[in-house]
Amino acid sequence: MPRPHRPARLSRRAALLAFGLCVAAVGSAGPSAAVVAPRADYQLQRTLTTSVGVAPALTNVGTANSFITTTVDGTPGRVVLRYPIGGGLALTPALSTVKAASYTVVVLYKPLDTTGPYHRILDLNGGSGDTGLYERAGTLSAYPNAGSTTTPISSTAFSQVVLTRYGGSKLVTGYVNGQKVLSFTDAGDAWLATDLVRFGKDNTSNGAVGEETGGQFARIRMYDAPLPASDVMALDRLPATTADLALTYVDAPDPVLAGAFLAYTATVRNNGPAVAAGVTVRLSLPTGAVFQGSSPSRGTCAAPSGGAVLCSLGSLAVGTSSQVLLVLKAPPGTGPISSTATTAATTPDTTPGSATQGTTVR
Protein backbone atom coordinates (compact mmCIF):
# COMPACT_ATOMS: atom_id res chain seq x y z
CA MET A 1 0.00 0.00 0.00
CA PRO A 2 1.43 3.42 -0.88
CA ARG A 3 2.34 5.64 2.05
CA PRO A 4 -0.07 8.55 2.62
CA HIS A 5 1.19 11.92 1.47
CA ARG A 6 2.21 14.24 4.28
CA PRO A 7 2.70 18.00 3.94
CA ALA A 8 6.39 18.77 3.65
CA ARG A 9 7.91 20.44 6.68
CA LEU A 10 11.28 22.03 6.99
CA SER A 11 14.26 20.01 8.15
CA ARG A 12 16.12 21.52 11.10
CA ARG A 13 18.99 22.59 8.83
CA ALA A 14 16.67 24.15 6.24
CA ALA A 15 14.61 25.86 8.91
CA LEU A 16 17.69 27.37 10.54
CA LEU A 17 19.00 28.51 7.18
CA ALA A 18 15.67 30.05 6.24
CA PHE A 19 15.32 31.66 9.65
CA GLY A 20 18.73 33.27 9.29
CA LEU A 21 17.78 34.60 5.88
CA CYS A 22 14.49 35.99 7.11
CA VAL A 23 15.81 37.70 10.23
CA ALA A 24 17.81 40.04 8.06
CA ALA A 25 14.85 40.69 5.77
CA VAL A 26 12.03 40.89 8.30
CA GLY A 27 13.84 42.62 11.17
CA SER A 28 11.53 43.10 14.10
CA ALA A 29 8.37 41.74 12.49
CA GLY A 30 6.66 39.34 14.85
CA PRO A 31 4.07 39.18 17.61
CA SER A 32 3.15 42.60 18.93
CA ALA A 33 3.01 43.59 22.56
CA ALA A 34 -0.01 42.23 24.38
CA VAL A 35 -3.06 44.46 24.54
CA VAL A 36 -5.42 44.84 27.50
CA ALA A 37 -8.05 42.17 27.08
CA PRO A 38 -10.59 40.37 29.25
CA ARG A 39 -9.84 36.93 30.58
CA ALA A 40 -13.27 35.91 29.34
CA ASP A 41 -15.70 37.50 26.92
CA TYR A 42 -19.04 35.70 26.77
CA GLN A 43 -20.79 37.16 23.73
CA LEU A 44 -23.70 34.71 24.07
CA GLN A 45 -24.14 34.08 20.36
CA ARG A 46 -25.99 30.81 20.92
CA THR A 47 -23.08 29.54 22.97
CA LEU A 48 -21.97 29.86 26.60
CA THR A 49 -18.26 29.61 25.79
CA THR A 50 -15.85 32.53 25.88
CA SER A 51 -14.70 34.12 22.62
CA VAL A 52 -11.23 34.81 24.06
CA GLY A 53 -8.88 32.99 26.41
CA VAL A 54 -9.45 29.58 27.97
CA ALA A 55 -11.95 30.40 30.72
CA PRO A 56 -14.59 27.78 31.55
CA ALA A 57 -17.93 27.99 29.80
CA LEU A 58 -20.86 29.54 31.64
CA THR A 59 -23.56 27.17 32.82
CA ASN A 60 -27.30 27.67 32.99
CA VAL A 61 -29.01 28.15 36.33
CA GLY A 62 -32.36 26.40 35.99
CA THR A 63 -33.68 24.77 32.83
CA ALA A 64 -35.66 27.54 31.12
CA ASN A 65 -32.93 29.83 29.74
CA SER A 66 -33.07 30.34 25.98
CA PHE A 67 -31.39 32.25 23.19
CA ILE A 68 -33.59 34.79 21.43
CA THR A 69 -33.07 37.65 18.97
CA THR A 70 -33.90 41.22 19.92
CA THR A 71 -32.72 44.79 19.43
CA VAL A 72 -29.66 45.77 21.45
CA ASP A 73 -28.38 49.36 21.36
CA GLY A 74 -30.26 49.98 18.14
CA THR A 75 -28.96 46.81 16.47
CA PRO A 76 -31.89 44.56 15.47
CA GLY A 77 -31.67 40.78 15.28
CA ARG A 78 -28.97 40.49 17.96
CA VAL A 79 -28.83 37.13 19.76
CA VAL A 80 -29.08 37.37 23.57
CA LEU A 81 -29.73 34.94 26.40
CA ARG A 82 -33.15 35.26 28.04
CA TYR A 83 -33.54 33.95 31.59
CA PRO A 84 -36.75 33.67 33.65
CA ILE A 85 -37.26 34.50 37.31
CA GLY A 86 -35.19 31.92 39.17
CA GLY A 87 -32.84 31.45 36.21
CA GLY A 88 -29.50 32.97 35.36
CA LEU A 89 -25.92 31.95 34.65
CA ALA A 90 -23.01 30.62 36.67
CA LEU A 91 -19.24 30.48 36.27
CA THR A 92 -17.15 27.84 38.03
CA PRO A 93 -14.26 27.53 38.70
CA ALA A 94 -14.34 31.33 38.58
CA LEU A 95 -10.94 31.82 40.21
CA SER A 96 -9.29 30.45 37.09
CA THR A 97 -10.59 33.60 35.38
CA VAL A 98 -10.63 36.37 38.01
CA LYS A 99 -8.55 36.99 41.11
CA ALA A 100 -10.36 36.79 44.41
CA ALA A 101 -9.29 40.26 45.56
CA SER A 102 -8.80 42.09 42.23
CA TYR A 103 -11.27 41.88 39.40
CA THR A 104 -13.59 43.62 36.97
CA VAL A 105 -16.95 42.18 35.93
CA VAL A 106 -18.87 43.75 33.03
CA VAL A 107 -22.51 42.78 32.40
CA LEU A 108 -24.62 44.10 29.52
CA TYR A 109 -28.17 43.21 30.49
CA LYS A 110 -31.82 44.23 30.64
CA PRO A 111 -33.96 43.20 33.64
CA LEU A 112 -37.53 42.04 33.25
CA ASP A 113 -38.74 44.29 36.05
CA THR A 114 -37.40 47.34 37.90
CA THR A 115 -40.40 48.04 40.14
CA GLY A 116 -39.54 45.72 42.99
CA PRO A 117 -37.09 46.35 45.84
CA TYR A 118 -34.02 44.19 45.04
CA HIS A 119 -33.17 42.14 41.95
CA ARG A 120 -29.84 40.33 41.94
CA ILE A 121 -27.37 41.09 39.14
CA LEU A 122 -24.14 39.58 40.46
CA ASP A 123 -23.45 37.07 43.24
CA LEU A 124 -19.75 36.55 44.02
CA ASN A 125 -20.40 34.18 46.94
CA GLY A 126 -21.97 31.16 45.27
CA GLY A 127 -25.43 31.70 46.74
CA SER A 128 -24.35 31.82 50.39
CA GLY A 129 -25.30 35.35 51.43
CA ASP A 130 -27.00 38.66 50.63
CA THR A 131 -23.81 40.56 49.80
CA GLY A 132 -23.85 41.34 46.11
CA LEU A 133 -24.79 43.64 43.28
CA TYR A 134 -28.48 44.38 42.73
CA GLU A 135 -30.82 46.52 40.69
CA ARG A 136 -33.05 48.30 43.19
CA ALA A 137 -36.00 50.37 41.91
CA GLY A 138 -34.08 51.11 38.73
CA THR A 139 -30.74 52.00 40.33
CA LEU A 140 -27.56 50.10 41.25
CA SER A 141 -27.09 48.78 44.78
CA ALA A 142 -24.04 47.10 46.27
CA TYR A 143 -25.81 45.58 49.25
CA PRO A 144 -25.24 46.17 52.13
CA ASN A 145 -22.45 48.70 51.58
CA ALA A 146 -23.59 51.34 49.11
CA GLY A 147 -26.40 52.37 46.81
CA SER A 148 -27.05 54.86 44.05
CA THR A 149 -29.92 57.16 43.17
CA THR A 150 -28.50 58.21 39.79
CA THR A 151 -28.01 56.70 36.33
CA PRO A 152 -31.10 54.49 36.28
CA ILE A 153 -31.19 50.90 35.04
CA SER A 154 -34.03 50.44 32.57
CA SER A 155 -36.31 47.49 31.88
CA THR A 156 -36.78 48.69 28.28
CA ALA A 157 -33.13 49.13 27.22
CA PHE A 158 -29.83 47.37 27.91
CA SER A 159 -27.57 48.77 30.63
CA GLN A 160 -23.87 48.07 31.02
CA VAL A 161 -23.08 47.43 34.68
CA VAL A 162 -19.45 47.24 35.81
CA LEU A 163 -18.03 46.24 39.20
CA THR A 164 -14.34 46.59 40.10
CA ARG A 165 -12.34 45.71 43.20
CA TYR A 166 -8.75 46.74 43.97
CA GLY A 167 -6.79 44.17 45.95
CA GLY A 168 -4.52 46.61 47.80
CA SER A 169 -6.91 49.36 48.80
CA LYS A 170 -9.99 47.09 48.85
CA LEU A 171 -11.86 49.80 46.95
CA VAL A 172 -15.04 48.55 45.29
CA THR A 173 -16.62 50.70 42.58
CA GLY A 174 -19.81 50.32 40.57
CA TYR A 175 -20.64 51.88 37.21
CA VAL A 176 -23.74 52.08 35.02
CA ASN A 177 -23.32 52.90 31.33
CA GLY A 178 -19.80 54.21 31.93
CA GLN A 179 -20.72 56.48 34.84
CA LYS A 180 -19.43 55.88 38.37
CA VAL A 181 -22.44 55.58 40.68
CA LEU A 182 -21.10 54.05 43.91
CA SER A 183 -17.83 53.35 45.72
CA PHE A 184 -16.79 52.02 49.11
CA THR A 185 -13.96 50.27 50.96
CA ASP A 186 -14.47 46.54 51.50
CA ALA A 187 -12.84 46.53 54.95
CA GLY A 188 -14.29 43.15 55.90
CA ASP A 189 -13.39 41.39 52.61
CA ALA A 190 -17.03 40.53 51.98
CA TRP A 191 -16.59 41.25 48.26
CA LEU A 192 -13.86 38.73 47.59
CA ALA A 193 -14.77 36.57 44.61
CA THR A 194 -15.29 32.87 45.29
CA ASP A 195 -14.93 29.97 42.89
CA LEU A 196 -18.65 30.14 42.06
CA VAL A 197 -19.92 33.40 40.57
CA ARG A 198 -23.56 33.72 39.50
CA PHE A 199 -25.46 36.21 37.35
CA GLY A 200 -29.17 36.98 37.77
CA LYS A 201 -29.74 34.38 40.51
CA ASP A 202 -30.14 35.37 44.16
CA ASN A 203 -28.60 33.64 47.16
CA THR A 204 -30.34 30.59 48.60
CA SER A 205 -29.07 30.82 52.20
CA ASN A 206 -27.81 33.21 54.90
CA GLY A 207 -30.22 36.05 54.20
CA ALA A 208 -33.28 37.06 52.25
CA VAL A 209 -33.88 34.85 49.22
CA GLY A 210 -35.83 35.22 46.00
CA GLU A 211 -34.66 38.78 45.33
CA GLU A 212 -34.40 38.29 41.59
CA THR A 213 -36.16 38.89 38.29
CA GLY A 214 -35.81 37.52 34.81
CA GLY A 215 -34.20 39.42 31.97
CA GLN A 216 -31.75 39.24 29.11
CA PHE A 217 -27.95 39.03 29.04
CA ALA A 218 -26.28 40.40 25.89
CA ARG A 219 -22.64 40.09 27.01
CA ILE A 220 -20.55 39.25 30.09
CA ARG A 221 -16.84 40.00 30.47
CA MET A 222 -14.38 39.11 33.24
CA TYR A 223 -10.98 40.68 33.99
CA ASP A 224 -8.41 39.56 36.55
CA ALA A 225 -7.58 43.17 37.47
CA PRO A 226 -9.56 46.32 38.29
CA LEU A 227 -10.08 48.61 35.32
CA PRO A 228 -9.58 52.32 36.06
CA ALA A 229 -12.50 54.67 35.50
CA SER A 230 -11.09 55.91 32.19
CA ASP A 231 -11.01 52.34 30.83
CA VAL A 232 -14.51 51.62 32.07
CA MET A 233 -15.77 54.72 30.27
CA ALA A 234 -14.04 53.54 27.08
CA LEU A 235 -15.49 50.01 27.16
CA ASP A 236 -17.48 49.02 24.12
CA ARG A 237 -20.88 47.41 24.54
CA LEU A 238 -21.70 45.09 21.68
CA PRO A 239 -18.63 43.20 20.47
CA ALA A 240 -17.08 44.33 17.22
CA THR A 241 -17.97 42.16 14.26
CA THR A 242 -15.20 43.02 11.79
CA ALA A 243 -11.43 42.70 11.72
CA ASP A 244 -8.71 44.25 9.57
CA LEU A 245 -5.92 41.87 8.56
CA ALA A 246 -2.77 43.67 7.40
CA LEU A 247 -0.20 41.73 5.41
CA THR A 248 3.50 42.17 4.65
CA TYR A 249 5.43 39.83 2.36
CA VAL A 250 9.22 39.70 1.96
CA ASP A 251 11.78 37.47 0.27
CA ALA A 252 15.38 36.58 1.08
CA PRO A 253 17.84 36.60 -0.54
CA ASP A 254 17.05 38.86 -3.47
CA PRO A 255 18.65 38.41 -5.94
CA VAL A 256 18.98 34.64 -5.51
CA LEU A 257 21.23 32.23 -7.40
CA ALA A 258 19.53 29.77 -9.74
CA GLY A 259 18.75 26.54 -7.84
CA ALA A 260 19.60 28.07 -4.43
CA PHE A 261 17.36 28.24 -1.36
CA LEU A 262 14.83 31.06 -1.36
CA ALA A 263 12.53 32.03 1.52
CA TYR A 264 9.32 34.04 1.55
CA THR A 265 7.86 35.30 4.83
CA ALA A 266 4.27 36.47 5.19
CA THR A 267 3.40 38.43 8.36
CA VAL A 268 -0.29 38.85 9.17
CA ARG A 269 -1.38 41.39 11.77
CA ASN A 270 -4.91 41.89 13.07
CA ASN A 271 -5.61 45.60 13.46
CA GLY A 272 -9.07 44.88 14.90
CA PRO A 273 -11.44 45.93 16.19
CA ALA A 274 -12.59 42.29 16.54
CA VAL A 275 -10.70 39.06 17.08
CA ALA A 276 -10.12 37.51 13.64
CA ALA A 277 -11.31 33.90 13.56
CA GLY A 278 -10.49 31.27 10.95
CA VAL A 279 -7.48 33.15 9.58
CA THR A 280 -5.84 31.63 6.49
CA VAL A 281 -2.91 32.68 4.31
CA ARG A 282 -2.50 31.44 0.73
CA LEU A 283 1.01 31.62 -0.78
CA SER A 284 1.41 31.06 -4.50
CA LEU A 285 4.45 29.14 -5.78
CA PRO A 286 6.60 30.98 -8.34
CA THR A 287 6.78 29.31 -11.74
CA GLY A 288 9.71 26.89 -11.87
CA ALA A 289 10.47 27.03 -8.14
CA VAL A 290 10.66 23.76 -6.19
CA PHE A 291 8.74 23.57 -2.91
CA GLN A 292 10.91 22.61 0.09
CA GLY A 293 8.62 23.20 3.05
CA SER A 294 6.47 25.62 5.02
CA SER A 295 6.51 26.60 8.67
CA PRO A 296 3.78 28.72 10.31
CA SER A 297 4.39 30.35 13.70
CA ARG A 298 0.98 28.93 14.66
CA GLY A 299 -1.48 26.56 13.03
CA THR A 300 -0.72 24.28 10.08
CA CYS A 301 0.07 24.42 6.38
CA ALA A 302 -1.32 21.93 3.87
CA ALA A 303 0.65 20.31 1.06
CA PRO A 304 0.93 22.42 -2.11
CA SER A 305 -2.17 22.25 -4.28
CA GLY A 306 -3.12 24.19 -7.36
CA GLY A 307 0.18 26.00 -7.40
CA ALA A 308 -0.13 27.36 -3.85
CA VAL A 309 0.24 26.54 -0.17
CA LEU A 310 -2.70 27.22 2.16
CA CYS A 311 -1.97 27.78 5.86
CA SER A 312 -4.62 27.85 8.59
CA LEU A 313 -3.63 30.04 11.54
CA GLY A 314 -6.76 29.85 13.73
CA SER A 315 -7.83 32.98 15.64
CA LEU A 316 -5.71 36.12 15.81
CA ALA A 317 -6.27 38.54 18.71
CA VAL A 318 -6.40 42.27 18.12
CA GLY A 319 -2.91 43.79 17.90
CA THR A 320 -1.10 40.47 17.44
CA SER A 321 0.75 39.03 14.47
CA SER A 322 1.56 35.61 13.02
CA GLN A 323 4.06 34.53 10.39
CA VAL A 324 4.29 31.88 7.69
CA LEU A 325 7.67 30.86 6.26
CA LEU A 326 7.77 29.33 2.77
CA VAL A 327 11.06 27.79 1.60
CA LEU A 328 11.77 26.97 -2.05
CA LYS A 329 14.59 26.24 -4.41
CA ALA A 330 14.85 28.92 -7.04
CA PRO A 331 14.23 27.89 -10.67
CA PRO A 332 17.26 26.68 -12.68
CA GLY A 333 16.85 29.53 -15.18
CA THR A 334 17.51 33.20 -14.59
CA GLY A 335 15.03 36.05 -14.66
CA PRO A 336 12.19 37.50 -12.56
CA ILE A 337 9.77 35.37 -10.53
CA SER A 338 7.05 36.35 -8.08
CA SER A 339 4.83 34.98 -5.33
CA THR A 340 1.54 36.39 -4.04
CA ALA A 341 0.20 36.10 -0.48
CA THR A 342 -3.47 36.61 0.32
CA THR A 343 -5.35 36.52 3.64
CA ALA A 344 -8.87 35.46 4.52
CA ALA A 345 -10.89 34.93 7.72
CA THR A 346 -14.31 33.75 8.80
CA THR A 347 -14.66 37.05 10.67
CA PRO A 348 -15.54 39.72 8.09
CA ASP A 349 -12.37 41.57 7.04
CA THR A 350 -12.81 45.21 6.04
CA THR A 351 -9.78 45.17 3.74
CA PRO A 352 -8.49 41.63 2.95
CA GLY A 353 -4.70 41.58 2.65
CA SER A 354 -2.89 40.82 -0.59
CA ALA A 355 0.78 41.35 -1.45
CA THR A 356 3.03 40.26 -4.32
CA GLN A 357 6.78 39.90 -3.87
CA GLY A 358 9.06 39.83 -6.90
CA THR A 359 12.47 38.14 -6.85
CA THR A 360 15.36 38.21 -9.33
CA VAL A 361 17.04 34.88 -10.15
CA ARG A 362 20.64 35.08 -11.36
N, C-alpha and C positions, 0 to 999 in steps of 0.2 A: 504494500500500500504506500502511495507517495506521502511524504511528510507534509503536514499542513504548512502553508505559507505564513510566515511571521513577519510583521513590519520590521524593516531593518533598523537597528539602533547603532549608535556610534560605539566603536571600540574605545577602550580607555585612552589609547594612544591618539586616535583620531579626534576624540573629544577634547583632549588636552591641547592638541594642535589647533583645533578650531577655536577653542576658548582663548588661546593666546592671540590668535588672529583678530578675534572679535573685541577683545579688551581694548586694543589700540583703536579700533574703528568706532566702537560704541561709547567708550569713555565711561561716564557715570550713569548711563541708562540702566534702569533696574527698578525694583520695588521702591515706591515713594514712602516717605515717612507716614506713619499711621495717623489716621484722622480720628477725631472724637466720634465714637459710635456707641450705640447701646449694646449691652450684652445680649439683649433679646428684643426683637421687634415682631410682635404678633399682629400681623396685618389682617388676619381673620378673613382671608379670601377663600372660604370654604375649607379651611384647614386650621388646626390649633397649633401648628408648628411655627417656630420662629423663622423669619426670613433672613436672619443674620446669626452668626455664632453657632454654638452647639448647646444652647440652653434646652432643658427638657420641654416637651410639648405641654401646653395647658391641658387641663382635664375638665370635663363638664361636672358641675354640681347639680344633681338632679338628673332627670331623664327627658326634660321637655325643651331644652335649648334647641334652637334651629337657626340655620343661615337663611337670611332673607335679603332682598334688594330694596333699597330706599334711597332717598336723597340726603347726602351728607355735604354740608358746606356748599350747597348749590350744585353739587355734582349728582345727577340722577343715575339710577341703576347701580349704585355702589353696594357691594355685598357687605353685610354686617352680621353680627351674631345677636339674635334676640333671646332674652332669657326671661322666664316668668317669675312671679313672686315665689321665693324659695329656691330659685335657681341661681346660676352664676358660674364663675370659673375659678379654678384653683391651680396653683403652681407648686410642685414639690418634686425634688428637693430644691427649694428656692435659694438656699445659701450657696448653691453652685453657680448662681447667676448674680445675686446681690450680696453685699457684705452686711453683716448683722447691724453694724453701727453706722455705716456710711452708704447711702443709696439715694437713688432718684426713681420714682415710679410715675409714669405718665399714662393717663387713661383718657381716651376720647370716647365719651359716652353720652347717652340721653336717657334719663330715668322715665319710667312710666308715669310717675306721680310725684309732685312736689308740694302737695297740700298737707301731708302728714308731718309729725314731729321729726323723727329720725329715719333715714334710709341709708343703709350701709353702702359705701363705695369700696373701701379697702380695709381688709382685716389682715394685719401682720402677725397675729398670734394664733392662727390655726383654729379659730372658733372658741377660744378659751377665755374670753373676757370682753368687756364693753369698749376698751380702748381701741380707737380706730378712727378712720376718716368717714364722715357721713355727709349726705345732703340733708339739710334741715330747713324746711320751709323755703326752699329755693336758694339757700346760701350754703357755704362750706363750713363744716364743723369738725374740729379735731378733738373729739370727746376723750377725756373730760377737761382738756387743757386750754383750748382756745376756740373761739368761734368768730364768724364774720357776718356783717350785715350788708356788705357791698358785693358787687359783681355777682349778680344772681345766676344760679344754675337753672336752666329752662327745661321743661318737659316737651317743648316743641322744636328744639334745636339742639345740636350736639355741643357739649362743653368739654374743653380740655382741662382736666384737673391734674395738677402736679404736686407731689409731695417729696421733699428732700430732707435728709438728716445728715448733719456733719458729725463725724466720729469724735473729733477733738473737743469742740465746744458744746456738743450735744444739741445744737440748734436745729429745730424742726420748723420748716416753712411750707406753707400751702399756697398754691396759686390757682386761679381760675382764668382761663383764656389769656394767659400771659401776665396777668396782674397779681401781685402779691396781696393776699387777703388775710393771712394770719401767720404768726410766728411766736415761738416760745422755746424755752430751754427744757429739755427732757432730763431733769435732774435725777429722776428715779429710774431711768433706763426702761421706761414702759413702752417706748417706741422702737425698741430693737426688733429687727426682723427675725422671724423664726424660719424653720425649714418648710413651713406650710403657709403660704400666702393665698388669700382668697379675695375675689372681686365680686361685689354684688350680694354676697351671702353674709348674713349676720352671725354673731356668735351663738353657740348652742349651750353655753354654760357660764357660770360666774358672772351673772348680771342679767339685765333685761334681754329677752330674746325676741325674734320676730320683727326686728326693726329693719325692714327691707322692703324693696319694691322691685318689680320687674323693670326691664328697659332694654337698651341696645348698646353693645360695645362695637365701636368702629376700629379701634386700635389700642394696643397696650404695649408700652415700652418699659424696659428695666435697665438701669445703669448701676454699676457697682461703685459709684462715687456721687457726691452731691453736685448738681449743676448749679453754677452761680445764677443770679437773677437775670443777667444779660443773656445767658444761654437759654434760659427758660423762655424769655421773651422771643428769642429767635427760633424756637422750635417750630417745625412745620406741623401740620395737622394730618391731612391725608398723605400717605406715602407718595413720593414721586413715581411716575410710571414710565419715564424715558431715561435713557442713558446716552452718553456721547463717547464713543470709542475713538480715540486718537491713535494713529499708527505711524511709526517710523520704520524705515527699511534700509539697511546698509549692507554693503558687501566688503569682503576682505580676502585676499589682497586685490587691488585694482590699480594697474593692470595685473593679470594673472598669466602665468606661463601655460601654454597648451598642455593639457593632460595633468596639470598640477591640482592640488586641493584648492577648493574655493568654498567660502562660507558666506551664507546670507543670514542675517539676524533681523527678525521682525519683533518690534516692541509695541505692545498694545497697552494703552493706558485708558482707564475709565474716568472721564471728567465729570461723570454724574449727570443729573442729580440723584439717579437711582442706582442701586446695585445692578450690574449687568449679568443676567443669567444666560446660560447656554452659549457662552462665547466660543466662537470658532475662528480659526485663521486658515486661509487657503493660500498655499505658496505654489506658484507655477514653476515648472522645471524648464530651464532654458534649453532651446533646441541644441541637441548634440551633447549636452552635459550628462554625466553618469551619476545617478543617485548613489550616495554613500551612507546616508543615515539622517535622522532628525532627532532633536532633543528639546522638548518643551520644558520650561521651568516649572510647569504644573500641568496636569492632565496627560493626554496621550496623543500620539500622531499615528494615523493609519498608513498602510503601505501606499506607495504612489499609485494613482489611478487617474486615467484620463489626462495624463500630462501634468499632474499636480499632487501635492501632499496636503491632506486636510487634518488639522490638529484641533482637538476639542479641549478647551481650557477650563470648563466649568464656569463658576460664578466669579466675578471680579468686583471687589468692593470699590466704592468711590475713592478716588485718589490713589489707587494702587495700579501697579503695572505687572505684566507678565511677558516673557520672551519665548520665542521659538527659534532654534538654531537649525539651519538646513545646511548640510555638507555635501558637496558634489565634487566630481572631477571635471575640470574644464574640458571642453571639446578638443579634439586633436587639431582642428584647424584654427587659424587665427581670424580675428575680426570681432565685431560687437555682438554681445548676447544680452539678454535681459530676463528678469524674473519679476512677476507681479504678486504682491501680497494683498489680500482683501479680508476684511473682518465681517462677522455677522454675529447676531445674538438673538435669543428668543425674547428678551426685553427690547421693546422698540428703540432703535438707535436713530437719533435726530440727524446725524451725518455719518453714515457708514464709512469706515476707513478704507482707502485704497492707495497703494503706492507702488510705483515701478522703479526698479533699480537696474541701471545699465552697467555692464562690465566689459572691459576691453581684454580680449585674449591675444597674447603675443606668442 
